[in-house]
């Protein structure tokens, strides 16, 4: 008896979907929808500091593309540093590719040449590509001027750091998606007493999810204090 396969988009974290991204710049949702589902759509370059949601959008793009019946691949460039040519060759055959963390390979000439060559092949093959980096192309420490020129030709979107209103909204949304009851006072406590970096907040929410399930308790301020004290 064969086992039904899960939809390919389920390979990507369920919390990181285009629809769940909070405080997107005007027009970005439409650009990403087009990149996910429309061959020949404008390529995108996302720029913004850590914690602005670049990885969320890159993974969400791939999930959306696969839901639309297209082949997609996500590559964090930090993991492929020093062997990027082989990693990029493995991506050929996809319709949509998201390359995250361009700053990781800046200054490595061999990797930059590999990315330049991939960019040209992908254009010729009609792939849709998303680039993500902490800085705009002009600010990256690239050794290859031609690569900087290619990257600068993409539609560029600047992502800004989140404010506390957006952080609170993200916490509410992620808690709701997990079926967690998260008191408003608990959200305020988390934003005033813990690291407000989004990655740290999501790690804390993961911890609270496990601990509240084990204790069968709502996430209130007293419970938060108890969990934080137990973590030292």
Secondary structure, DSSP 8 states (H G I E B T S, - for coil): -------GGGGS-TT--GGG--S--TTHHHHHHHHHHSTT---EEEE--TTSSHHHHHHHHHHHHHHTT--EEEEEHHHHTT-HHHHHHTTTT-SEEEEE-GGGTTT-HHHHHHHHHHHHHHHHHT-EEEEEESS-GGGS--S-HHHHHHHHTSEEEE-----HHHHHHHHHHHHHHHT--B-HHHHHHHHHHS---HHHHHHHHHHHHHHHHHHT--B-HHHHHHHHHHT-
